[in-house]
Amino acid sequence: MTLFPLRLLDKLRPVAAADYWLKNPWLTWFSLNIIGIIPLRREMGNVREHPLDSCSQALVRREILLIYPEGSRGNPESLTSFKSGIAHLAKRHPEIPIYPIFLHGLGKTLPKGEALLVPFFCDVWLGNPLHWTGNKQSFMDLLNQSIQELAAAGNFSAWQ
């Protein structure tokens, strides 16, 4: 979020797992009111609304979504396959550019399961904007290729 100008801070909306970020009242309040997340329900249950409707509504309001297409933090510094939710949003909103961003070093700054940030440097690589291709698989392939190219451009070594 610190990569964006201060004037856009109120428009940034991280999309985050509801089952994690809304698991207790204090964290719910902090996540919704300070961070400004859009909670994404990974388990549908009896929910009538599509899980991406809140994201679509935010895009209509011209807010900026921060989405991790892997859907979850996996092993540090290891990419896993992307979830297709971002393709569904691109299809709903083909006029909105999608900027691929490769982040390296997050496995040390906020290890999975930890609550406190650790002061390490992170590398951020920003790719050219992508747009809906008209096909979910070709869009996902393009996004994956773009992220892989950004990772290769960084020439990062594996974390110890």
Residue frames as a rotation matrix with the C-alpha (Angstrom) as fourth column:
MET 1
0.569 0.822 0.000 0.00
0.822 -0.569 0.000 0.00
0.000 0.000 -1.000 0.00
THR 2
0.361 -0.500 -0.788 2.96
0.259 -0.757 0.599 2.31
-0.896 -0.420 -0.144 0.57
LEU 3
-0.579 -0.569 0.584 3.73
0.697 0.025 0.716 2.26
-0.422 0.822 0.382 -3.16
PHE 4
0.080 0.735 0.673 0.71
0.909 -0.331 0.252 4.46
0.408 0.592 -0.695 -3.86
PRO 5
-0.654 -0.250 0.714 0.51
0.067 -0.959 -0.275 8.24
0.754 -0.132 0.644 -3.44
LEU 6
-0.936 0.245 -0.252 -1.02
0.252 -0.031 -0.967 9.35
-0.245 -0.969 -0.033 -0.15
ARG 7
-0.585 0.744 -0.324 -3.96
-0.759 -0.642 -0.104 10.94
-0.286 0.186 0.940 -2.02
LEU 8
-0.160 0.513 -0.843 -5.04
-0.653 0.586 0.480 7.45
0.741 0.627 0.241 -3.19
LEU 9
-0.939 -0.338 0.063 -4.82
-0.266 0.598 -0.756 5.77
0.218 -0.727 -0.651 0.21
ASP 10
-0.456 0.835 0.307 -8.56
-0.523 0.027 -0.852 5.97
-0.720 -0.549 0.424 0.84
LYS 11
0.368 0.574 -0.732 -9.20
-0.929 0.192 -0.317 4.24
-0.041 0.796 0.604 -2.53
LEU 12
-0.533 -0.655 -0.535 -6.97
-0.651 0.722 -0.235 1.20
0.540 0.223 -0.812 -1.85
ARG 13
0.423 0.747 0.513 -8.91
-0.901 0.408 0.148 -1.94
-0.099 -0.524 0.846 -0.95
PRO 14
-0.750 -0.657 -0.082 -6.98
-0.660 0.752 0.011 -5.12
0.055 0.062 -0.997 -0.19
VAL 15
0.409 0.813 -0.414 -9.07
-0.714 0.568 0.409 -8.21
0.568 0.128 0.813 -0.92
ALA 16
-0.658 -0.697 0.287 -8.52
-0.682 0.389 -0.619 -10.55
0.319 -0.603 -0.731 2.02
ALA 17
-0.521 0.398 -0.755 -9.82
0.227 0.918 0.326 -13.86
0.823 -0.002 -0.569 3.35
ALA 18
0.160 0.708 0.688 -12.81
-0.621 -0.470 0.627 -13.29
0.767 -0.528 0.364 5.62
ASP 19
0.807 0.200 -0.556 -12.13
0.200 0.793 0.575 -16.47
0.556 -0.575 0.600 7.59
TYR 20
-0.116 -0.906 -0.408 -8.75
0.911 0.067 -0.408 -15.05
0.397 -0.419 0.817 8.68
TRP 21
-0.804 -0.359 0.474 -9.27
0.263 -0.930 -0.257 -11.28
0.533 -0.082 0.842 8.89
LEU 22
-0.141 0.826 0.545 -12.72
-0.671 -0.485 0.562 -11.41
0.728 -0.287 0.622 10.51
LYS 23
-0.160 0.049 -0.986 -12.01
0.284 0.959 0.001 -14.14
0.945 -0.280 -0.167 13.06
ASN 24
-0.264 0.177 -0.948 -12.41
0.962 -0.026 -0.272 -11.96
-0.072 -0.984 -0.163 16.17
PRO 25
0.694 0.718 -0.059 -14.08
0.710 -0.696 -0.113 -8.61
-0.122 0.036 -0.992 16.92
TRP 26
0.402 -0.604 -0.689 -10.86
-0.018 -0.757 0.653 -6.59
-0.915 -0.250 -0.315 17.32
LEU 27
-0.650 -0.688 0.324 -9.28
0.266 0.194 0.944 -7.93
-0.712 0.700 0.056 14.12
THR 28
-0.037 0.737 0.675 -12.58
0.997 0.071 -0.023 -7.44
-0.065 0.673 -0.737 12.26
TRP 29
0.813 0.350 -0.466 -12.77
0.387 -0.922 -0.016 -3.79
-0.435 -0.167 -0.884 13.31
PHE 30
0.039 -0.902 -0.430 -9.10
-0.151 -0.431 0.890 -3.16
-0.988 0.030 -0.153 12.47
SER 31
-0.617 -0.303 0.726 -9.33
0.553 0.489 0.674 -4.94
-0.560 0.818 -0.134 9.10
LEU 32
0.126 0.792 0.598 -12.47
0.991 -0.131 -0.036 -3.15
0.050 0.597 -0.801 7.97
ASN 33
0.900 0.392 -0.191 -11.87
0.421 -0.896 0.143 0.31
-0.114 -0.209 -0.971 9.42
ILE 34
0.416 -0.824 -0.383 -8.10
-0.291 -0.520 0.803 0.80
-0.861 -0.223 -0.456 9.36
ILE 35
-0.627 -0.663 0.409 -6.83
0.140 0.421 0.896 -1.45
-0.766 0.619 -0.172 6.56
GLY 36
-0.106 0.702 -0.704 -10.07
-0.781 -0.497 -0.378 -1.19
-0.615 0.510 0.601 4.59
ILE 37
-0.918 -0.307 0.252 -10.20
-0.125 0.825 0.551 -4.77
-0.377 0.474 -0.796 3.35
ILE 38
0.055 0.893 -0.446 -12.88
-0.967 0.159 0.200 -6.25
0.249 0.420 0.872 1.17
PRO 39
-0.344 -0.195 0.919 -13.53
-0.611 0.789 -0.061 -9.56
-0.713 -0.582 -0.390 2.92
LEU 40
-0.193 0.208 -0.959 -13.66
-0.859 0.436 0.268 -12.51
0.474 0.876 0.095 0.54
ARG 41
0.288 0.387 0.876 -15.56
-0.760 0.649 -0.037 -15.55
-0.583 -0.655 0.481 1.73
ARG 42
-0.619 -0.626 -0.475 -13.66
-0.785 0.521 0.336 -18.61
0.037 0.580 -0.813 0.59
GLU 43
-0.897 0.438 0.067 -16.40
0.420 0.888 -0.187 -20.96
-0.141 -0.139 -0.980 1.82
MET 44
-0.731 0.628 0.268 -19.76
-0.163 -0.541 0.825 -20.16
0.663 0.560 0.498 0.27
GLY 45
-0.888 0.452 -0.089 -22.12
0.247 0.304 -0.920 -21.92
-0.389 -0.839 -0.382 2.70
ASN 46
-0.023 0.977 0.213 -25.61
0.941 0.093 -0.326 -20.39
-0.339 0.192 -0.921 2.42
VAL 47
-0.430 -0.205 -0.879 -24.42
0.069 -0.978 0.194 -17.03
-0.900 0.023 0.435 1.08
ARG 48
0.512 0.731 0.451 -26.65
0.572 0.102 -0.814 -15.76
-0.641 0.675 -0.366 -1.73
GLU 49
0.808 -0.258 -0.529 -24.29
-0.458 -0.840 -0.290 -13.10
-0.370 0.477 -0.797 -3.04
HIS 50
0.783 -0.619 -0.054 -21.47
0.340 0.499 -0.797 -14.02
0.521 0.606 0.602 -5.45
PRO 51
0.487 -0.622 -0.613 -18.13
0.797 0.029 0.604 -13.88
-0.358 -0.783 0.509 -3.58
LEU 52
-0.568 -0.782 0.256 -16.77
0.815 -0.493 0.304 -11.25
-0.112 0.381 0.918 -5.99
ASP 53
0.349 0.795 0.495 -19.79
0.811 -0.521 0.265 -8.89
0.469 0.309 -0.827 -5.89
SER 54
0.779 -0.103 -0.619 -18.16
0.394 -0.688 0.610 -6.67
-0.488 -0.719 -0.495 -3.24
CYS 55
-0.328 -0.944 0.017 -15.05
0.508 -0.162 0.846 -6.44
-0.796 0.287 0.533 -5.41
SER 56
-0.369 0.283 0.885 -17.15
0.893 -0.157 0.422 -5.50
0.258 0.946 -0.195 -8.45
GLN 57
0.720 0.692 -0.052 -18.98
0.668 -0.672 0.319 -2.84
0.186 -0.265 -0.946 -6.48
ALA 58
0.383 -0.679 -0.627 -15.64
0.350 -0.522 0.778 -1.37
-0.855 -0.517 0.037 -5.36
LEU 59
-0.612 -0.618 0.495 -14.43
0.669 -0.071 0.739 -1.24
-0.422 0.783 0.457 -8.97
VAL 60
0.126 0.749 0.651 -17.63
0.880 -0.387 0.275 0.57
0.458 0.538 -0.708 -9.99
ARG 61
0.909 0.173 -0.380 -16.81
0.370 -0.755 0.541 3.12
-0.193 -0.633 -0.750 -7.25
ARG 62
0.681 -0.706 0.192 -13.35
-0.127 -0.373 -0.919 3.50
0.721 0.602 -0.344 -8.90
GLU 63
0.688 -0.482 0.542 -11.53
-0.601 0.041 0.798 1.98
-0.407 -0.875 -0.262 -5.94
ILE 64
0.057 -0.788 -0.612 -8.22
-0.834 0.300 -0.464 0.17
0.549 0.537 -0.640 -6.41
LEU 65
0.940 0.303 0.156 -8.23
-0.340 0.804 0.488 -3.51
0.022 -0.511 0.859 -5.51
LEU 66
-0.214 -0.976 0.049 -5.12
-0.969 0.206 -0.135 -5.22
0.122 -0.076 -0.990 -4.18
ILE 67
0.827 0.555 0.088 -5.46
-0.555 0.831 -0.032 -8.91
-0.091 -0.022 0.996 -5.02
TYR 68
-0.424 -0.865 0.268 -3.05
-0.762 0.500 0.411 -11.77
-0.490 -0.030 -0.871 -4.48
PRO 69
0.145 0.608 -0.780 -4.08
-0.949 0.310 0.065 -14.10
0.281 0.731 0.622 -7.32
GLU 70
-0.706 -0.405 -0.581 -2.69
-0.231 0.907 -0.353 -17.14
0.669 -0.115 -0.734 -5.51
GLY 71
0.273 0.957 -0.095 -5.52
-0.103 0.127 0.986 -16.72
0.956 -0.260 0.134 -3.02
SER 72
0.999 0.006 -0.038 -3.38
0.037 0.184 0.982 -17.39
0.013 -0.983 0.184 0.04
ARG 73
0.266 -0.961 0.080 0.12
-0.962 -0.270 -0.046 -17.10
0.066 -0.064 -0.996 1.35
GLY 74
0.911 -0.034 -0.412 1.90
-0.022 0.991 -0.130 -20.34
0.412 0.128 0.902 0.61
ASN 75
0.476 -0.834 -0.278 5.52
0.841 0.339 0.422 -21.26
-0.258 -0.435 0.863 1.15
PRO 76
0.485 -0.322 -0.813 7.84
-0.036 -0.936 0.350 -18.24
-0.874 -0.140 -0.466 1.34
GLU 77
-0.138 -0.586 -0.799 9.14
-0.735 -0.480 0.479 -17.00
-0.664 0.653 -0.364 -2.01
SER 78
-0.903 -0.064 0.425 7.43
0.183 0.836 0.517 -19.78
-0.388 0.545 -0.743 -3.94
LEU 79
-0.524 0.741 -0.420 4.72
-0.848 -0.498 0.181 -19.04
-0.075 0.451 0.890 -6.51
THR 80
-0.659 0.430 0.617 1.73
0.270 0.901 -0.340 -21.35
-0.702 -0.058 -0.710 -6.65
SER 81
-0.651 0.442 0.617 -1.04
0.702 0.041 0.711 -21.55
0.289 0.896 -0.337 -9.23
PHE 82
-0.949 0.308 0.063 -3.36
-0.314 -0.930 -0.190 -18.57
0.000 -0.201 0.980 -9.47
LYS 83
-0.394 0.912 0.113 -7.05
0.556 0.334 -0.761 -18.66
-0.732 -0.237 -0.639 -8.62
SER 84
-0.593 0.160 0.789 -9.38
0.774 -0.158 0.614 -17.50
0.223 0.974 -0.030 -11.40
GLY 85
0.242 0.738 -0.630 -11.26
0.847 -0.478 -0.235 -14.84
-0.474 -0.476 -0.741 -9.42
ILE 86
-0.304 -0.436 -0.847 -9.18
0.009 -0.890 0.455 -12.11
-0.953 0.131 0.275 -11.01
ALA 87
-0.976 0.003 0.216 -10.21
0.215 0.138 0.967 -13.34
-0.027 0.990 -0.135 -14.47
HIS 88
-0.144 0.990 -0.013 -13.87
0.984 0.144 0.105 -13.15
0.106 0.003 -0.994 -13.47
LEU 89
0.261 0.182 -0.948 -13.37
0.470 -0.882 -0.040 -9.55
-0.843 -0.435 -0.316 -12.34
ALA 90
-0.722 -0.582 -0.375 -11.49
-0.076 -0.472 0.878 -8.71
-0.688 0.662 0.296 -15.55
LYS 91
-0.757 0.513 0.403 -14.39
0.621 0.377 0.686 -10.14
0.200 0.771 -0.605 -17.57
ARG 92
0.226 0.888 -0.401 -16.95
0.956 -0.282 -0.085 -8.11
-0.188 -0.364 -0.912 -15.58
HIS 93
0.756 -0.059 -0.651 -14.85
0.051 -0.987 0.149 -4.93
-0.652 -0.146 -0.744 -15.92
PRO 94
0.469 -0.607 0.642 -12.85
0.870 0.443 -0.216 -5.20
-0.153 0.660 0.736 -19.17
GLU 95
0.691 -0.169 0.703 -12.13
0.208 -0.885 -0.417 -1.45
0.692 0.435 -0.576 -19.21
ILE 96
0.863 -0.343 0.372 -10.12
-0.490 -0.388 0.780 -1.61
-0.123 -0.856 -0.503 -15.97
PRO 97
0.239 -0.855 -0.460 -6.38
-0.522 0.287 -0.804 -2.29
0.819 0.432 -0.378 -16.28
ILE 98
0.999 -0.050 -0.002 -4.81
0.032 0.608 0.794 -5.00
-0.039 -0.793 0.608 -14.16
TYR 99
0.394 -0.916 0.079 -1.24
-0.776 -0.377 -0.506 -4.32
0.493 0.138 -0.859 -13.09
PRO 100
0.756 -0.215 -0.618 0.79
0.364 0.923 0.125 -7.42
0.543 -0.320 0.776 -12.33
ILE 101
0.417 -0.630 0.656 3.11
-0.819 -0.573 -0.030 -6.90
0.394 -0.525 -0.754 -9.37
PHE 102
0.433 -0.379 -0.818 5.79
0.337 0.909 -0.243 -9.32
0.836 -0.170 0.522 -8.23
LEU 103
0.631 -0.190 0.752 6.75
-0.718 -0.511 0.473 -9.11
0.295 -0.838 -0.459 -4.55
HIS 104
0.320 -0.606 -0.728 9.88
0.297 0.794 -0.531 -10.76
0.900 -0.046 0.434 -3.21
GLY 105
-0.714 -0.680 0.165 10.87
0.000 -0.235 -0.972 -10.90
0.700 -0.694 0.168 0.44
LEU 106
0.030 0.816 0.577 7.46
-0.776 -0.345 0.527 -11.05
0.630 -0.464 0.623 2.07
GLY 107
0.536 0.144 -0.832 8.24
0.183 0.942 0.281 -14.49
0.824 -0.303 0.479 3.49
LYS 108
-0.402 -0.744 -0.534 10.73
0.767 0.045 -0.640 -12.84
0.500 -0.667 0.553 5.85
THR 109
-0.828 0.060 0.557 8.89
-0.214 -0.953 -0.215 -9.59
0.518 -0.297 0.802 6.60
LEU 110
-0.125 0.824 0.553 5.62
-0.981 -0.017 -0.196 -11.25
-0.151 -0.567 0.810 7.60
PRO 111
-0.930 -0.279 -0.241 6.07
-0.317 0.938 0.138 -15.00
0.188 0.205 -0.961 7.93
LYS 112
-0.123 0.930 -0.346 2.89
-0.290 0.300 0.909 -17.05
0.949 0.212 0.232 7.65
GLY 113
0.333 0.380 -0.863 1.27
0.651 0.569 0.502 -17.48
0.682 -0.729 -0.058 11.05
GLU 114
-0.575 -0.595 -0.561 3.08
0.818 -0.422 -0.391 -14.50
-0.004 -0.684 0.730 12.60
ALA 115
0.515 0.841 -0.165 1.39
0.851 -0.525 -0.021 -11.33
-0.105 -0.130 -0.986 13.80
LEU 116
0.575 -0.366 -0.732 4.29
0.025 -0.886 0.463 -8.86
-0.818 -0.285 -0.500 13.76
LEU 117
0.948 -0.318 0.034 6.14
-0.017 -0.155 -0.988 -7.42
0.319 0.935 -0.152 10.80
VAL 118
0.438 -0.891 -0.114 9.88
0.624 0.210 0.753 -8.06
-0.647 -0.401 0.648 10.77
PRO 119
0.675 -0.127 -0.727 12.04
-0.364 -0.914 -0.178 -5.23
-0.642 0.385 -0.663 9.35
PHE 120
-0.288 -0.701 0.653 13.46
0.506 0.467 0.725 -6.72
-0.813 0.539 0.220 6.14
PHE 121
-0.534 0.053 -0.844 13.58
-0.620 -0.703 0.348 -5.21
-0.575 0.709 0.408 2.68
CYS 122
0.187 0.611 0.769 11.11
0.409 0.663 -0.627 -6.33
-0.893 0.432 -0.126 0.04
ASP 123
-0.898 -0.406 -0.168 11.56
-0.017 -0.350 0.936 -6.06
-0.439 0.844 0.308 -3.70
VAL 124
0.182 0.983 0.000 8.63
0.173 -0.032 -0.984 -4.91
-0.968 0.179 -0.176 -5.83
TRP 125
-0.916 -0.389 0.096 8.45
0.135 -0.073 0.988 -5.31
-0.378 0.918 0.119 -9.61
LEU 126
0.010 0.944 -0.329 5.59
-0.169 -0.323 -0.931 -3.65
-0.985 0.065 0.157 -11.49
GLY 127
-0.606 -0.178 0.775 4.52
0.626 0.495 0.603 -4.98
-0.491 0.851 -0.189 -14.88
ASN 128
-0.946 0.312 -0.086 2.67
-0.284 -0.672 0.684 -3.41
0.155 0.671 0.725 -17.78
PRO 129
-0.334 0.896 0.291 -1.12
-0.698 -0.028 -0.715 -3.26
-0.633 -0.443 0.635 -17.46
LEU 130
-0.975 0.153 0.164 -3.15
0.218 0.822 0.527 -6.22
-0.054 0.549 -0.834 -18.70
HIS 131
-0.405 0.906 -0.124 -6.72
-0.887 -0.422 -0.186 -6.25
-0.221 0.035 0.975 -19.97
TRP 132
0.159 0.604 0.781 -9.37
-0.262 0.789 -0.556 -8.90
-0.952 -0.116 0.283 -20.40
THR 133
-0.797 -0.566 -0.211 -8.50
-0.389 0.214 0.896 -11.09
-0.462 0.796 -0.390 -23.39
GLY 134
-0.079 0.847 -0.526 -11.99
-0.971 0.054 0.232 -12.46
0.225 0.529 0.818 -23.97
ASN 135
0.456 0.146 -0.878 -11.06
-0.115 0.988 0.105 -15.88
0.882 0.053 0.467 -22.61
LYS 136
0.907 -0.034 0.420 -10.48
-0.422 -0.049 0.905 -16.94
-0.011 -0.998 -0.058 -19.01
GLN 137
0.730 -0.653 0.200 -7.65
0.553 0.737 0.389 -19.38
-0.401 -0.173 0.899 -19.74
SER 138
0.235 -0.677 0.697 -5.76
0.770 -0.308 -0.559 -17.02
0.593 0.668 0.449 -22.06
PHE 139
0.573 0.003 0.820 -6.11
-0.332 -0.914 0.235 -14.20
0.750 -0.407 -0.522 -19.52
MET 140
0.925 -0.224 0.308 -4.80
-0.228 0.321 0.919 -16.42
-0.305 -0.920 0.246 -16.70
ASP 141
0.536 -0.766 0.355 -1.93
0.839 0.530 -0.124 -17.58
-0.093 0.365 0.926 -18.93
LEU 142
0.291 -0.386 0.876 -1.06
0.369 -0.799 -0.475 -13.96
0.882 0.462 -0.090 -19.73
LEU 143
0.758 0.035 0.651 -1.14
-0.530 -0.550 0.646 -12.98
0.381 -0.835 -0.398 -16.05
ASN 144
0.868 -0.445 0.220 0.99
0.187 0.704 0.686 -15.96
-0.460 -0.554 0.694 -15.06
GLN 145
0.395 -0.739 0.546 3.49
0.874 0.120 -0.471 -15.25
0.282 0.663 0.693 -17.84
SER 146
0.449 -0.169 0.878 3.72
-0.038 -0.985 -0.170 -11.60
0.893 0.043 -0.448 -16.80
ILE 147
0.861 -0.113 0.496 4.40
-0.506 -0.089 0.858 -12.50
-0.053 -0.990 -0.133 -13.16
GLN 148
0.729 -0.622 0.286 6.99
0.564 0.782 0.264 -15.12
-0.389 -0.031 0.921 -14.19
GLU 149
0.337 -0.597 0.728 8.76
0.669 -0.392 -0.631 -12.52
0.663 0.700 0.267 -16.36
LEU 150
0.604 -0.089 0.792 8.83
-0.454 -0.855 0.250 -10.04
0.655 -0.510 -0.557 -13.47
ALA 151
0.900 -0.276 0.336 10.26
-0.170 0.488 0.856 -12.71
-0.401 -0.828 0.393 -11.17
ALA 152
0.546 -0.719 0.430 12.92
0.833 0.523 -0.182 -13.60
-0.094 0.458 0.884 -13.74
ALA 153
0.479 -0.338 0.810 13.82
0.244 -0.835 -0.493 -9.93
0.843 0.434 -0.318 -14.25
GLY 154
0.801 -0.125 0.586 14.63
-0.567 -0.471 0.675 -9.66
0.192 -0.873 -0.448 -10.56
ASN 155
0.157 -0.765 -0.625 17.05
-0.166 0.603 -0.780 -12.59
0.973 0.227 -0.032 -10.72
PHE 156
0.339 0.081 0.937 16.30
-0.912 -0.216 0.349 -13.37
0.231 -0.973 0.000 -7.08
SER 157
-0.671 -0.537 -0.512 18.07
-0.319 0.832 -0.455 -16.12
0.670 -0.142 -0.729 -5.20
ALA 158
0.237 0.763 -0.601 16.11
0.309 0.527 0.792 -18.46
0.921 -0.374 -0.111 -2.95
TRP 159
0.354 -0.040 0.934 15.67
-0.794 -0.540 0.278 -17.48
0.494 -0.841 -0.223 0.69
GLN 160
-0.603 -0.628 -0.492 17.59
-0.173 0.705 -0.688 -19.46
0.779 -0.329 -0.534 3.26
